[in-house]
Amino acid sequence: MHMPGGTQLLVIALIILVLFGGRKIPELAKGLGSGIKNFKNALNSDEDETTKVAEAKTTALKTNEKI
């Protein structure tokens, strides 16, 4: 599957303009942007939690070895 060309993108943009109207498009873009931002934040927080759990396990293992 290939990427759409310039003419195809123009046709898609015109269809979106007709379907949603000029006033709704900025609202849709804002909603899409905030959704992507929330998704990225959720991914980053999951990675942070995973790292914290791994560090806690490593610390616990080191503490048990010293005793």
PyMOL Python script that loads the backbone (N, CA, C, O; Angstrom):
from pymol import cmd

cmd.read_pdbstr("""\
ATOM      1  N   MET A   1       0.843  -1.171   0.000  1.00  0.00           N
ATOM      2  CA  MET A   1       0.000   0.000   0.000  1.00  0.00           C
ATOM      3  C   MET A   1       0.893   1.241   0.000  1.00  0.00           C
ATOM      4  O   MET A   1       1.866   1.305   0.751  1.00  0.00           O
ATOM      5  N   HIS A   2       0.574   2.198  -0.817  1.00  0.00           N
ATOM      6  CA  HIS A   2       1.394   3.397  -0.954  1.00  0.00           C
ATOM      7  C   HIS A   2       0.700   4.600  -0.322  1.00  0.00           C
ATOM      8  O   HIS A   2      -0.497   4.569  -0.039  1.00  0.00           O
ATOM      9  N   MET A   3       1.467   5.644  -0.112  1.00  0.00           N
ATOM     10  CA  MET A   3       0.938   6.883   0.450  1.00  0.00           C
ATOM     11  C   MET A   3       0.146   7.630  -0.627  1.00  0.00           C
ATOM     12  O   MET A   3       0.513   7.609  -1.802  1.00  0.00           O
ATOM     13  N   PRO A   4      -0.943   8.291  -0.218  1.00  0.00           N
ATOM     14  CA  PRO A   4      -1.724   9.056  -1.202  1.00  0.00           C
ATOM     15  C   PRO A   4      -0.940  10.252  -1.731  1.00  0.00           C
ATOM     16  O   PRO A   4      -0.150  10.866  -1.015  1.00  0.00           O
ATOM     17  N   GLY A   5      -1.176  10.562  -2.990  1.00  0.00           N
ATOM     18  CA  GLY A   5      -0.499  11.686  -3.625  1.00  0.00           C
ATOM     19  C   GLY A   5      -1.167  13.008  -3.302  1.00  0.00           C
ATOM     20  O   GLY A   5      -2.127  13.053  -2.532  1.00  0.00           O
ATOM     21  N   GLY A   6      -0.664  14.083  -3.887  1.00  0.00           N
ATOM     22  CA  GLY A   6      -1.172  15.420  -3.627  1.00  0.00           C
ATOM     23  C   GLY A   6      -2.622  15.601  -4.021  1.00  0.00           C
ATOM     24  O   GLY A   6      -3.401  16.198  -3.278  1.00  0.00           O
ATOM     25  N   THR A   7      -2.991  15.089  -5.189  1.00  0.00           N
ATOM     26  CA  THR A   7      -4.372  15.223  -5.652  1.00  0.00           C
ATOM     27  C   THR A   7      -5.322  14.450  -4.758  1.00  0.00           C
ATOM     28  O   THR A   7      -6.414  14.924  -4.443  1.00  0.00           O
ATOM     29  N   GLN A   8      -4.904  13.253  -4.346  1.00  0.00           N
ATOM     30  CA  GLN A   8      -5.747  12.439  -3.487  1.00  0.00           C
ATOM     31  C   GLN A   8      -5.942  13.100  -2.119  1.00  0.00           C
ATOM     32  O   GLN A   8      -7.040  13.069  -1.564  1.00  0.00           O
ATOM     33  N   LEU A   9      -4.883  13.694  -1.581  1.00  0.00           N
ATOM     34  CA  LEU A   9      -5.008  14.402  -0.309  1.00  0.00           C
ATOM     35  C   LEU A   9      -5.935  15.605  -0.423  1.00  0.00           C
ATOM     36  O   LEU A   9      -6.688  15.907   0.504  1.00  0.00           O
ATOM     37  N   LEU A  10      -5.879  16.287  -1.556  1.00  0.00           N
ATOM     38  CA  LEU A  10      -6.756  17.429  -1.792  1.00  0.00           C
ATOM     39  C   LEU A  10      -8.218  16.998  -1.830  1.00  0.00           C
ATOM     40  O   LEU A  10      -9.079  17.668  -1.261  1.00  0.00           O
ATOM     41  N   VAL A  11      -8.495  15.894  -2.492  1.00  0.00           N
ATOM     42  CA  VAL A  11      -9.872  15.374  -2.561  1.00  0.00           C
ATOM     43  C   VAL A  11     -10.347  14.977  -1.168  1.00  0.00           C
ATOM     44  O   VAL A  11     -11.489  15.260  -0.806  1.00  0.00           O
ATOM     45  N   ILE A  12      -9.499  14.331  -0.386  1.00  0.00           N
ATOM     46  CA  ILE A  12      -9.866  13.942   0.979  1.00  0.00           C
ATOM     47  C   ILE A  12     -10.152  15.181   1.826  1.00  0.00           C
ATOM     48  O   ILE A  12     -11.115  15.199   2.592  1.00  0.00           O
ATOM     49  N   ALA A  13      -9.322  16.211   1.692  1.00  0.00           N
ATOM     50  CA  ALA A  13      -9.527  17.453   2.447  1.00  0.00           C
ATOM     51  C   ALA A  13     -10.848  18.115   2.066  1.00  0.00           C
ATOM     52  O   ALA A  13     -11.563  18.614   2.935  1.00  0.00           O
ATOM     53  N   LEU A  14     -11.172  18.123   0.789  1.00  0.00           N
ATOM     54  CA  LEU A  14     -12.452  18.711   0.347  1.00  0.00           C
ATOM     55  C   LEU A  14     -13.639  17.927   0.883  1.00  0.00           C
ATOM     56  O   LEU A  14     -14.642  18.519   1.281  1.00  0.00           O
ATOM     57  N   ILE A  15     -13.537  16.607   0.899  1.00  0.00           N
ATOM     58  CA  ILE A  15     -14.623  15.784   1.433  1.00  0.00           C
ATOM     59  C   ILE A  15     -14.825  16.071   2.919  1.00  0.00           C
ATOM     60  O   ILE A  15     -15.960  16.185   3.382  1.00  0.00           O
ATOM     61  N   ILE A  16     -13.725  16.188   3.666  1.00  0.00           N
ATOM     62  CA  ILE A  16     -13.815  16.500   5.097  1.00  0.00           C
ATOM     63  C   ILE A  16     -14.438  17.875   5.298  1.00  0.00           C
ATOM     64  O   ILE A  16     -15.257  18.060   6.199  1.00  0.00           O
ATOM     65  N   LEU A  17     -14.057  18.837   4.470  1.00  0.00           N
ATOM     66  CA  LEU A  17     -14.618  20.186   4.564  1.00  0.00           C
ATOM     67  C   LEU A  17     -16.124  20.173   4.306  1.00  0.00           C
ATOM     68  O   LEU A  17     -16.877  20.860   4.995  1.00  0.00           O
ATOM     69  N   VAL A  18     -16.555  19.407   3.336  1.00  0.00           N
ATOM     70  CA  VAL A  18     -17.983  19.328   3.017  1.00  0.00           C
ATOM     71  C   VAL A  18     -18.746  18.629   4.141  1.00  0.00           C
ATOM     72  O   VAL A  18     -19.833  19.065   4.520  1.00  0.00           O
ATOM     73  N   LEU A  19     -18.183  17.553   4.671  1.00  0.00           N
ATOM     74  CA  LEU A  19     -18.875  16.786   5.707  1.00  0.00           C
ATOM     75  C   LEU A  19     -18.993  17.543   7.027  1.00  0.00           C
ATOM     76  O   LEU A  19     -20.060  17.544   7.641  1.00  0.00           O
ATOM     77  N   PHE A  20     -17.928  18.180   7.467  1.00  0.00           N
ATOM     78  CA  PHE A  20     -17.925  18.790   8.786  1.00  0.00           C
ATOM     79  C   PHE A  20     -18.098  20.300   8.768  1.00  0.00           C
ATOM     80  O   PHE A  20     -18.468  20.875   9.792  1.00  0.00           O
ATOM     81  N   GLY A  21     -17.852  20.946   7.678  1.00  0.00           N
ATOM     82  CA  GLY A  21     -17.967  22.392   7.608  1.00  0.00           C
ATOM     83  C   GLY A  21     -16.712  23.074   8.145  1.00  0.00           C
ATOM     84  O   GLY A  21     -15.930  22.469   8.877  1.00  0.00           O
ATOM     85  N   GLY A  22     -16.535  24.315   7.779  1.00  0.00           N
ATOM     86  CA  GLY A  22     -15.326  25.056   8.137  1.00  0.00           C
ATOM     87  C   GLY A  22     -15.196  25.357   9.615  1.00  0.00           C
ATOM     88  O   GLY A  22     -14.081  25.494  10.120  1.00  0.00           O
ATOM     89  N   ARG A  23     -16.313  25.464  10.319  1.00  0.00           N
ATOM     90  CA  ARG A  23     -16.256  25.843  11.731  1.00  0.00           C
ATOM     91  C   ARG A  23     -15.928  24.658  12.638  1.00  0.00           C
ATOM     92  O   ARG A  23     -15.364  24.844  13.716  1.00  0.00           O
ATOM     93  N   LYS A  24     -16.269  23.464  12.219  1.00  0.00           N
ATOM     94  CA  LYS A  24     -16.050  22.281  13.064  1.00  0.00           C
ATOM     95  C   LYS A  24     -14.631  21.725  12.962  1.00  0.00           C
ATOM     96  O   LYS A  24     -14.174  21.045  13.880  1.00  0.00           O
ATOM     97  N   ILE A  25     -13.938  21.995  11.885  1.00  0.00           N
ATOM     98  CA  ILE A  25     -12.621  21.397  11.656  1.00  0.00           C
ATOM     99  C   ILE A  25     -11.608  21.802  12.741  1.00  0.00           C
ATOM    100  O   ILE A  25     -10.883  20.926  13.213  1.00  0.00           O
ATOM    101  N   PRO A  26     -11.512  23.074  13.167  1.00  0.00           N
ATOM    102  CA  PRO A  26     -10.572  23.396  14.251  1.00  0.00           C
ATOM    103  C   PRO A  26     -10.900  22.663  15.560  1.00  0.00           C
ATOM    104  O   PRO A  26      -9.996  22.250  16.287  1.00  0.00           O
ATOM    105  N   GLU A  27     -12.184  22.506  15.852  1.00  0.00           N
ATOM    106  CA  GLU A  27     -12.573  21.781  17.058  1.00  0.00           C
ATOM    107  C   GLU A  27     -12.160  20.312  16.963  1.00  0.00           C
ATOM    108  O   GLU A  27     -11.681  19.733  17.938  1.00  0.00           O
ATOM    109  N   LEU A  28     -12.347  19.716  15.793  1.00  0.00           N
ATOM    110  CA  LEU A  28     -11.949  18.323  15.601  1.00  0.00           C
ATOM    111  C   LEU A  28     -10.435  18.155  15.727  1.00  0.00           C
ATOM    112  O   LEU A  28      -9.961  17.192  16.330  1.00  0.00           O
ATOM    113  N   ALA A  29      -9.682  19.094  15.158  1.00  0.00           N
ATOM    114  CA  ALA A  29      -8.225  19.025  15.241  1.00  0.00           C
ATOM    115  C   ALA A  29      -7.754  19.189  16.685  1.00  0.00           C
ATOM    116  O   ALA A  29      -6.819  18.512  17.113  1.00  0.00           O
ATOM    117  N   LYS A  30      -8.394  20.079  17.433  1.00  0.00           N
ATOM    118  CA  LYS A  30      -8.028  20.282  18.833  1.00  0.00           C
ATOM    119  C   LYS A  30      -8.307  19.018  19.642  1.00  0.00           C
ATOM    120  O   LYS A  30      -7.488  18.613  20.468  1.00  0.00           O
ATOM    121  N   GLY A  31      -9.445  18.403  19.408  1.00  0.00           N
ATOM    122  CA  GLY A  31      -9.784  17.160  20.103  1.00  0.00           C
ATOM    123  C   GLY A  31      -8.827  16.034  19.759  1.00  0.00           C
ATOM    124  O   GLY A  31      -8.435  15.257  20.629  1.00  0.00           O
ATOM    125  N   LEU A  32      -8.454  15.947  18.502  1.00  0.00           N
ATOM    126  CA  LEU A  32      -7.502  14.923  18.067  1.00  0.00           C
ATOM    127  C   LEU A  32      -6.139  15.155  18.709  1.00  0.00           C
ATOM    128  O   LEU A  32      -5.495  14.206  19.155  1.00  0.00           O
ATOM    129  N   GLY A  33      -5.700  16.396  18.758  1.00  0.00           N
ATOM    130  CA  GLY A  33      -4.412  16.724  19.366  1.00  0.00           C
ATOM    131  C   GLY A  33      -4.380  16.408  20.849  1.00  0.00           C
ATOM    132  O   GLY A  33      -3.394  15.863  21.346  1.00  0.00           O
ATOM    133  N   SER A  34      -5.450  16.745  21.566  1.00  0.00           N
ATOM    134  CA  SER A  34      -5.469  16.451  23.001  1.00  0.00           C
ATOM    135  C   SER A  34      -5.555  14.950  23.240  1.00  0.00           C
ATOM    136  O   SER A  34      -5.012  14.452  24.226  1.00  0.00           O
ATOM    137  N   GLY A  35      -6.223  14.229  22.365  1.00  0.00           N
ATOM    138  CA  GLY A  35      -6.283  12.769  22.490  1.00  0.00           C
ATOM    139  C   GLY A  35      -4.917  12.133  22.313  1.00  0.00           C
ATOM    140  O   GLY A  35      -4.547  11.226  23.059  1.00  0.00           O
ATOM    141  N   ILE A  36      -4.174  12.602  21.337  1.00  0.00           N
ATOM    142  CA  ILE A  36      -2.814  12.085  21.106  1.00  0.00           C
ATOM    143  C   ILE A  36      -1.916  12.429  22.288  1.00  0.00           C
ATOM    144  O   ILE A  36      -1.110  11.602  22.715  1.00  0.00           O
ATOM    145  N   LYS A  37      -2.048  13.647  22.822  1.00  0.00           N
ATOM    146  CA  LYS A  37      -1.237  14.058  23.975  1.00  0.00           C
ATOM    147  C   LYS A  37      -1.539  13.179  25.186  1.00  0.00           C
ATOM    148  O   LYS A  37      -0.618  12.745  25.878  1.00  0.00           O
ATOM    149  N   ASN A  38      -2.817  12.913  25.448  1.00  0.00           N
ATOM    150  CA  ASN A  38      -3.186  12.062  26.573  1.00  0.00           C
ATOM    151  C   ASN A  38      -2.658  10.644  26.387  1.00  0.00           C
ATOM    152  O   ASN A  38      -2.210  10.016  27.346  1.00  0.00           O
ATOM    153  N   PHE A  39      -2.709  10.143  25.168  1.00  0.00           N
ATOM    154  CA  PHE A  39      -2.214   8.803  24.876  1.00  0.00           C
ATOM    155  C   PHE A  39      -0.711   8.713  25.152  1.00  0.00           C
ATOM    156  O   PHE A  39      -0.248   7.753  25.770  1.00  0.00           O
ATOM    157  N   LYS A  40       0.052   9.714  24.694  1.00  0.00           N
ATOM    158  CA  LYS A  40       1.495   9.725  24.933  1.00  0.00           C
ATOM    159  C   LYS A  40       1.804   9.819  26.424  1.00  0.00           C
ATOM    160  O   LYS A  40       2.717   9.153  26.911  1.00  0.00           O
ATOM    161  N   ASN A  41       1.052  10.640  27.150  1.00  0.00           N
ATOM    162  CA  ASN A  41       1.264  10.754  28.589  1.00  0.00           C
ATOM    163  C   ASN A  41       0.982   9.429  29.289  1.00  0.00           C
ATOM    164  O   ASN A  41       1.699   9.051  30.216  1.00  0.00           O
ATOM    165  N   ALA A  42      -0.048   8.730  28.856  1.00  0.00           N
ATOM    166  CA  ALA A  42      -0.363   7.434  29.453  1.00  0.00           C
ATOM    167  C   ALA A  42       0.745   6.430  29.174  1.00  0.00           C
ATOM    168  O   ALA A  42       1.098   5.643  30.052  1.00  0.00           O
ATOM    169  N   LEU A  43       1.294   6.444  27.976  1.00  0.00           N
ATOM    170  CA  LEU A  43       2.395   5.534  27.662  1.00  0.00           C
ATOM    171  C   LEU A  43       3.612   5.846  28.515  1.00  0.00           C
ATOM    172  O   LEU A  43       4.257   4.933  29.029  1.00  0.00           O
ATOM    173  N   ASN A  44       3.932   7.111  28.670  1.00  0.00           N
ATOM    174  CA  ASN A  44       5.093   7.505  29.470  1.00  0.00           C
ATOM    175  C   ASN A  44       4.902   7.158  30.939  1.00  0.00           C
ATOM    176  O   ASN A  44       5.854   6.732  31.592  1.00  0.00           O
ATOM    177  N   SER A  45       3.707   7.327  31.474  1.00  0.00           N
ATOM    178  CA  SER A  45       3.480   7.011  32.884  1.00  0.00           C
ATOM    179  C   SER A  45       3.562   5.506  33.114  1.00  0.00           C
ATOM    180  O   SER A  45       4.026   5.075  34.170  1.00  0.00           O
ATOM    181  N   ASP A  46       3.121   4.691  32.144  1.00  0.00           N
ATOM    182  CA  ASP A  46       3.243   3.244  32.267  1.00  0.00           C
ATOM    183  C   ASP A  46       4.704   2.825  32.281  1.00  0.00           C
ATOM    184  O   ASP A  46       5.088   1.935  33.040  1.00  0.00           O
ATOM    185  N   GLU A  47       5.523   3.461  31.446  1.00  0.00           N
ATOM    186  CA  GLU A  47       6.952   3.149  31.419  1.00  0.00           C
ATOM    187  C   GLU A  47       7.606   3.549  32.739  1.00  0.00           C
ATOM    188  O   GLU A  47       8.477   2.836  33.239  1.00  0.00           O
ATOM    189  N   ASP A  48       7.194   4.681  33.307  1.00  0.00           N
ATOM    190  CA  ASP A  48       7.755   5.134  34.584  1.00  0.00           C
ATOM    191  C   ASP A  48       7.394   4.150  35.698  1.00  0.00           C
ATOM    192  O   ASP A  48       8.235   3.820  36.534  1.00  0.00           O
ATOM    193  N   GLU A  49       6.138   3.680  35.706  1.00  0.00           N
ATOM    194  CA  GLU A  49       5.713   2.732  36.731  1.00  0.00           C
ATOM    195  C   GLU A  49       6.459   1.415  36.591  1.00  0.00           C
ATOM    196  O   GLU A  49       6.849   0.815  37.593  1.00  0.00           O
ATOM    197  N   THR A  50       6.662   0.958  35.362  1.00  0.00           N
ATOM    198  CA  THR A  50       7.393  -0.274  35.124  1.00  0.00           C
ATOM    199  C   THR A  50       8.831  -0.147  35.609  1.00  0.00           C
ATOM    200  O   THR A  50       9.374  -1.076  36.207  1.00  0.00           O
ATOM    201  N   THR A  51       9.444   1.001  35.352  1.00  0.00           N
ATOM    202  CA  THR A  51      10.815   1.241  35.796  1.00  0.00           C
ATOM    203  C   THR A  51      10.890   1.265  37.322  1.00  0.00           C
ATOM    204  O   THR A  51      11.822   0.709  37.904  1.00  0.00           O
ATOM    205  N   LYS A  52       9.922   1.898  37.969  1.00  0.00           N
ATOM    206  CA  LYS A  52       9.919   1.967  39.431  1.00  0.00           C
ATOM    207  C   LYS A  52       9.765   0.581  40.044  1.00  0.00           C
ATOM    208  O   LYS A  52      10.428   0.271  41.034  1.00  0.00           O
ATOM    209  N   VAL A  53       8.908  -0.254  39.477  1.00  0.00           N
ATOM    210  CA  VAL A  53       8.714  -1.608  39.986  1.00  0.00           C
ATOM    211  C   VAL A  53       9.994  -2.413  39.823  1.00  0.00           C
ATOM    212  O   VAL A  53      10.386  -3.140  40.736  1.00  0.00           O
ATOM    213  N   ALA A  54      10.650  -2.296  38.679  1.00  0.00           N
ATOM    214  CA  ALA A  54      11.892  -3.026  38.435  1.00  0.00           C
ATOM    215  C   ALA A  54      12.977  -2.566  39.403  1.00  0.00           C
ATOM    216  O   ALA A  54      13.731  -3.392  39.919  1.00  0.00           O
ATOM    217  N   GLU A  55      13.067  -1.270  39.656  1.00  0.00           N
ATOM    218  CA  GLU A  55      14.060  -0.753  40.598  1.00  0.00           C
ATOM    219  C   GLU A  55      13.774  -1.240  42.017  1.00  0.00           C
ATOM    220  O   GLU A  55      14.701  -1.564  42.759  1.00  0.00           O
ATOM    221  N   ALA A  56      12.513  -1.292  42.394  1.00  0.00           N
ATOM    222  CA  ALA A  56      12.145  -1.763  43.726  1.00  0.00           C
ATOM    223  C   ALA A  56      12.514  -3.232  43.896  1.00  0.00           C
ATOM    224  O   ALA A  56      13.007  -3.631  44.951  1.00  0.00           O
ATOM    225  N   LYS A  57      12.278  -4.037  42.864  1.00  0.00           N
ATOM    226  CA  LYS A  57      12.632  -5.448  42.936  1.00  0.00           C
ATOM    227  C   LYS A  57      14.145  -5.618  43.041  1.00  0.00           C
ATOM    228  O   LYS A  57      14.627  -6.448  43.813  1.00  0.00           O
ATOM    229  N   THR A  58      14.891  -4.839  42.272  1.00  0.00           N
ATOM    230  CA  THR A  58      16.348  -4.913  42.312  1.00  0.00           C
ATOM    231  C   THR A  58      16.863  -4.518  43.693  1.00  0.00           C
ATOM    232  O   THR A  58      17.755  -5.172  44.232  1.00  0.00           O
ATOM    233  N   THR A  59      16.309  -3.458  44.264  1.00  0.00           N
ATOM    234  CA  THR A  59      16.705  -3.009  45.593  1.00  0.00           C
ATOM    235  C   THR A  59      16.384  -4.072  46.637  1.00  0.00           C
ATOM    236  O   THR A  59      17.188  -4.330  47.532  1.00  0.00           O
ATOM    237  N   ALA A  60      15.215  -4.684  46.523  1.00  0.00           N
ATOM    238  CA  ALA A  60      14.827  -5.727  47.466  1.00  0.00           C
ATOM    239  C   ALA A  60      15.770  -6.922  47.368  1.00  0.00           C
ATOM    240  O   ALA A  60      16.149  -7.494  48.390  1.00  0.00           O
ATOM    241  N   LEU A  61      16.148  -7.300  46.170  1.00  0.00           N
ATOM    242  CA  LEU A  61      17.066  -8.425  45.998  1.00  0.00           C
ATOM    243  C   LEU A  61      18.436  -8.110  46.582  1.00  0.00           C
ATOM    244  O   LEU A  61      19.044  -8.964  47.227  1.00  0.00           O
ATOM    245  N   LYS A  62      18.931  -6.893  46.362  1.00  0.00           N
ATOM    246  CA  LYS A  62      20.232  -6.502  46.893  1.00  0.00           C
ATOM    247  C   LYS A  62      20.200  -6.470  48.420  1.00  0.00           C
ATOM    248  O   LYS A  62      21.165  -6.873  49.069  1.00  0.00           O
ATOM    249  N   THR A  63      19.110  -6.001  48.990  1.00  0.00           N
ATOM    250  CA  THR A  63      18.974  -5.929  50.440  1.00  0.00           C
ATOM    251  C   THR A  63      18.963  -7.336  51.031  1.00  0.00           C
ATOM    252  O   THR A  63      19.590  -7.563  52.066  1.00  0.00           O
ATOM    253  N   ASN A  64      18.284  -8.266  50.417  1.00  0.00           N
ATOM    254  CA  ASN A  64      18.227  -9.633  50.915  1.00  0.00           C
ATOM    255  C   ASN A  64      19.569 -10.322  50.809  1.00  0.00           C
ATOM    256  O   ASN A  64      19.892 -11.156  51.655  1.00  0.00           O
ATOM    257  N   GLU A  65      20.363 -10.005  49.797  1.00  0.00           N
ATOM    258  CA  GLU A  65      21.674 -10.607  49.637  1.00  0.00           C
ATOM    259  C   GLU A  65      22.641 -10.138  50.701  1.00  0.00           C
ATOM    260  O   GLU A  65      23.517 -10.902  51.106  1.00  0.00           O
ATOM    261  N   LYS A  66      22.514  -8.897  51.172  1.00  0.00           N
ATOM    262  CA  LYS A  66      23.422  -8.358  52.176  1.00  0.00           C
ATOM    263  C   LYS A  66      23.185  -8.974  53.542  1.00  0.00           C
ATOM    264  O   LYS A  66      24.110  -9.048  54.351  1.00  0.00           O
ATOM    265  N   ILE A  67      21.993  -9.407  53.811  1.00  0.00           N
ATOM    266  CA  ILE A  67      21.641  -9.957  55.134  1.00  0.00           C
ATOM    267  C   ILE A  67      22.125 -11.344  55.256  1.00  0.00           C
ATOM    268  O   ILE A  67      21.928 -11.978  56.292  1.00  0.00           O
TER     269      ILE A  67
END
""", "prot")
cmd.dss("prot")
cmd.show_as("cartoon", "prot")
cmd.util.cbc("prot")
cmd.orient("prot")
